[in-house]
Amino acid sequence: MFCRNCIPNLYNKFVKMGYTDWNSESYIWMFELEWMQTEDVINYKYDENESMEILPFAFTGHGDKWVFVNNNTCEPYIGLCYLEDTEGFYYAKNFEDAIIKNVLEFVSSSSFYVNEKDAESYEMSEDELQFYLEKYSNNFTGLIKPKYIKLIDSLRKKKLKKYKDNYCEWYALLSLDEADEIMKTYLDFCIMNKSFIWHQ
């Protein structure tokens, strides 16, 4: 069973500073992550057959669950549980690394446009992208490792480039391979992307 006393200290600091509160001016938007309200995390009611080794703290836009995964420490793993599957996968070894991985996935995603007239409704401009990176750098300074702040600041110096694969092309700050290489360098986690059962 996941112990509520093992919620990561960094997450608790986010809550205290208003970063997870939709109604706060300090709210921090993250890529494909919608924070649950604090009382809903603390008082989470498990579904029938849902593993009590996890504790959800956020959702994706599709309703999939971002979760703390019990590892018998106060730095639980971070997992992502898909609603249509009984398995989730390990996303990061702790909450801090999950934040950085999320930023790297954001800047390498197909979420940006260069020409507004060609933009899709879900895409944002380079100025909006830089706004979020600046906010991450400013708000996370003193909370996460200095090397992670330097990484975010290095991303702020980049410009959108066109990337493509066999299926599509998109604008991003990093290619998928570049983002993967940075993750391997910074976010060592031997069971990253391996699965676990979250729902019977």
Secondary structure, 3 states (H helix, E strand, C coil): CCCHHHCCHHHHHHHHCCCCCCCCCCCCCECCEEECCHHHHHCCCCCCCECCCEEEEEECCCCCEEEEECCCCCCCEEEEECCCCCEEEEEECCHHHHHHHHHHHHHCCCCECCCHHHCCCCCECHHHHHHHHHHHHHHHECCECHHHHHHHHHHHCCCCEEEECCCCEEEECCCHHHHHHHHHHHCCCCCCCCEEECEC
